[in-house]
Amino acid sequence: MPHIPVFQHANGKWRPRWRGRIHGVAVAVTIPAGIILTLVTPSGLSRVSVLIYVVSLLALFSTSASYHLLTRSQRAQRTMRQLDHAMVYVLIAGTYTPVCLLALPRSVGVPFLLIIWATAAVGIGLKITWKAHKISGAMYIVIGWAAVIVLPWAYRIAGFTSLLLFALGGIVYTVGAVLFYFQRPRLAPLVFGYHEVWHVLTVVAVILQFAGVGVLIARVA
């Protein structure tokens, strides 16, 4: 398999062979899985919340795959990198949407969800303008684990299995983020490096939390 003839982050280094391909496959899998999940969800607010979640998944995977596979010019790479990082906030808030609207009392879930989306919007703004880079990166973890605040309410409605799947997904995301920050493990930099490990872990985390949404829907339907 030949190397993809584009550069990594406009610094002149060749991208590994698997860069972007993992999330490209994830797009193809998410489309039918997302359609099924949406259709089995009762109509109304429940279905809308799940649709928002599925769209956020597609936004992240498609942006990531496009950035890593298709960009050629340095300007396009910089722009797509900003969008790629911003889409992480979209996915975080998108994942919260069905949880807040289906697993929490309306008096708790709605204001908490508004706070999550507002905070995510701030993070997106920081990523797009490339300001406070370290702070905007740390915000991923903070927003993601803010769910512990509403855990007592969520447990009553969502139950143990759904919350366990969400928690396991969060742990996988966090481990992946730490490994990515330290650029480890460096397996085969020209084929499958630390960045690809991060992408694999994001897919694993998504599978776990996707299952969590499915269990939640089955429980509240």
C-alpha positions as CSV (number, residue, x, y, z in Angstrom):
1,M,0.0,0.0,0.0
2,P,1.7,3.3,-1.1
3,H,2.0,6.3,1.3
4,I,-0.7,8.9,0.9
5,P,0.9,11.8,-1.0
6,V,0.1,14.6,1.4
7,F,1.9,16.2,4.3
8,Q,1.3,16.0,8.1
9,H,0.3,19.3,9.6
10,A,2.1,21.3,7.0
11,N,5.5,20.4,8.4
12,G,6.9,18.4,5.5
13,K,6.6,15.0,7.1
14,W,4.8,12.2,5.3
15,R,1.7,10.9,6.8
16,P,1.5,7.3,8.0
17,R,-0.3,4.9,5.7
18,W,-3.2,4.5,8.1
19,R,-3.7,8.1,8.9
20,G,-7.4,9.0,8.5
21,R,-8.4,5.6,7.2
22,I,-9.7,4.4,10.5
23,H,-12.1,7.3,10.8
24,G,-13.0,6.9,7.1
25,V,-14.2,3.3,7.9
26,A,-16.0,4.7,10.9
27,V,-18.0,7.0,8.7
28,A,-19.2,4.1,6.6
29,V,-20.2,2.1,9.6
30,T,-21.9,5.0,11.5
31,I,-24.3,5.8,8.6
32,P,-26.3,2.5,8.7
33,A,-25.8,2.1,12.5
34,G,-27.0,5.7,13.1
35,I,-30.0,5.2,10.8
36,I,-31.0,2.0,12.7
37,L,-30.6,3.7,16.1
38,T,-32.7,6.7,15.0
39,L,-35.5,4.5,13.6
40,V,-35.8,2.3,16.7
41,T,-36.0,5.4,18.9
42,P,-39.6,6.5,19.6
43,S,-40.6,9.6,17.6
44,G,-40.6,13.0,19.1
45,L,-38.0,14.6,21.4
46,S,-36.3,11.2,21.9
47,R,-35.7,10.7,18.2
48,V,-34.5,14.3,17.7
49,S,-32.0,13.9,20.5
50,V,-30.6,10.7,19.0
51,L,-30.5,12.2,15.6
52,I,-28.4,15.1,17.0
53,Y,-26.1,12.5,18.5
54,V,-25.7,10.6,15.2
55,V,-25.1,13.8,13.2
56,S,-22.4,14.8,15.7
57,L,-20.7,11.4,15.2
58,L,-20.8,11.8,11.4
59,A,-19.5,15.3,11.7
60,L,-16.4,14.2,13.7
61,F,-15.5,11.1,11.7
62,S,-16.1,12.7,8.3
63,T,-14.1,15.9,9.2
64,S,-11.3,13.8,10.6
65,A,-11.2,11.5,7.6
66,S,-11.3,14.5,5.2
67,Y,-8.6,16.3,7.0
68,H,-6.2,13.4,7.2
69,L,-6.9,11.9,3.8
70,L,-7.8,14.7,1.4
71,T,-6.1,17.9,2.3
72,R,-3.2,19.0,0.1
73,S,-2.2,22.6,0.6
74,Q,-0.8,24.0,3.9
75,R,-3.7,26.4,4.2
76,A,-6.3,23.7,3.8
77,Q,-4.5,21.6,6.3
78,R,-4.5,24.4,8.9
79,T,-8.2,25.1,8.3
80,M,-9.2,21.4,8.5
81,R,-7.1,20.9,11.6
82,Q,-9.0,23.6,13.3
83,L,-12.3,22.1,12.3
84,D,-11.1,18.6,13.2
85,H,-10.3,19.7,16.7
86,A,-13.6,21.7,17.0
87,M,-15.6,18.7,16.0
88,V,-14.5,17.0,19.2
89,Y,-16.6,19.5,21.1
90,V,-19.5,18.9,18.8
91,L,-19.4,15.2,19.5
92,I,-19.1,15.7,23.3
93,A,-22.2,17.9,23.3
94,G,-23.9,15.7,20.8
95,T,-23.4,12.7,23.1
96,Y,-24.7,14.6,26.1
97,T,-27.9,15.4,24.2
98,P,-29.8,12.1,24.4
99,V,-28.4,11.5,27.9
100,C,-29.7,14.9,29.2
101,L,-33.0,14.7,27.5
102,L,-33.8,11.0,28.2
103,A,-31.9,10.1,31.3
104,L,-32.4,13.2,33.4
105,P,-35.5,15.0,34.9
106,R,-36.4,17.9,32.6
107,S,-35.7,20.4,35.3
108,V,-32.1,19.1,35.5
109,G,-31.4,17.8,32.0
110,V,-32.4,20.9,30.0
111,P,-30.3,23.5,31.9
112,F,-27.4,21.1,32.2
113,L,-27.5,20.4,28.4
114,L,-27.6,24.2,27.7
115,I,-24.5,24.7,29.8
116,I,-22.7,21.8,28.0
117,W,-23.5,23.2,24.5
118,A,-22.6,26.8,25.6
119,T,-19.3,25.5,27.0
120,A,-18.7,23.5,23.8
121,A,-19.4,26.6,21.7
122,V,-16.7,28.4,23.6
123,G,-14.3,25.6,23.0
124,I,-15.1,25.6,19.3
125,G,-14.5,29.3,19.2
126,L,-11.1,28.8,20.8
127,K,-10.1,26.0,18.4
128,I,-11.2,27.9,15.3
129,T,-9.4,31.1,16.3
130,W,-6.5,29.0,17.7
131,K,-6.5,30.9,21.0
132,A,-5.7,29.4,24.4
133,H,-4.7,26.1,22.8
134,K,-3.8,24.3,26.0
135,I,-6.9,25.5,27.8
136,S,-9.2,24.5,24.9
137,G,-7.6,21.0,24.9
138,A,-8.1,20.6,28.7
139,M,-11.7,21.6,28.3
140,Y,-12.3,18.3,26.4
141,I,-11.7,16.3,29.6
142,V,-13.5,18.7,31.9
143,I,-16.7,18.8,29.8
144,G,-16.6,15.1,29.2
145,W,-16.4,14.2,32.8
146,A,-18.8,16.9,34.0
147,A,-21.4,14.1,33.7
148,V,-20.5,13.0,37.3
149,I,-22.4,16.1,38.5
150,V,-25.7,14.6,37.3
151,L,-24.9,11.0,38.0
152,P,-27.4,10.6,40.9
153,W,-30.3,11.6,38.7
154,A,-29.0,9.7,35.7
155,Y,-28.7,6.5,37.6
156,R,-32.3,6.4,38.6
157,I,-33.5,6.6,35.0
158,A,-30.6,5.2,32.8
159,G,-29.7,2.4,35.1
160,F,-26.3,0.7,35.7
161,T,-25.6,-0.9,32.3
162,S,-26.1,2.3,30.3
163,L,-24.0,4.4,32.7
164,L,-21.3,1.8,32.8
165,L,-21.0,1.8,29.0
166,F,-20.8,5.6,29.1
167,A,-18.2,5.6,31.8
168,L,-16.0,3.0,30.0
169,G,-16.2,5.1,26.9
170,G,-15.1,8.1,28.9
171,I,-12.2,6.2,30.3
172,V,-11.1,5.0,26.9
173,Y,-11.3,8.6,25.6
174,T,-9.3,9.9,28.5
175,V,-6.6,7.2,28.1
176,G,-6.4,8.0,24.4
177,A,-6.1,11.7,25.1
178,V,-3.2,11.2,27.5
179,L,-1.4,8.9,25.1
180,F,-1.9,11.4,22.3
181,Y,-0.6,14.3,24.4
182,F,2.6,12.4,25.1
183,Q,2.7,11.0,21.6
184,R,2.8,7.4,22.7
185,P,3.1,4.6,21.8
186,R,5.4,5.1,18.8
187,L,4.8,1.9,17.0
188,A,5.6,2.3,13.3
189,P,5.6,6.1,12.5
190,L,5.3,5.6,8.7
191,V,2.5,3.1,8.9
192,F,0.6,3.1,12.2
193,G,1.8,5.6,14.9
194,Y,0.5,7.1,18.1
195,H,-2.0,9.2,16.1
196,E,-3.6,6.0,14.7
197,V,-3.7,4.5,18.2
198,W,-5.7,7.6,19.3
199,H,-8.1,7.1,16.4
200,V,-8.6,3.5,17.2
201,L,-9.3,4.4,20.9
202,T,-11.8,7.0,19.8
203,V,-13.7,4.4,17.7
204,V,-13.7,2.0,20.7
205,A,-15.0,4.7,23.0
206,V,-17.7,5.6,20.4
207,I,-18.8,2.0,20.2
208,L,-19.1,1.8,24.0
209,Q,-21.1,5.0,24.3
210,F,-23.2,4.2,21.2
211,A,-24.2,1.0,23.0
212,G,-24.9,3.1,26.1
213,V,-27.3,5.2,24.1
214,G,-29.0,2.1,22.7
215,V,-29.4,0.6,26.2
216,L,-30.8,3.9,27.4
217,I,-33.4,4.0,24.6
218,A,-34.5,0.4,25.3
219,R,-34.9,1.3,29.0
220,V,-36.9,4.5,28.6
221,A,-38.9,3.6,25.5
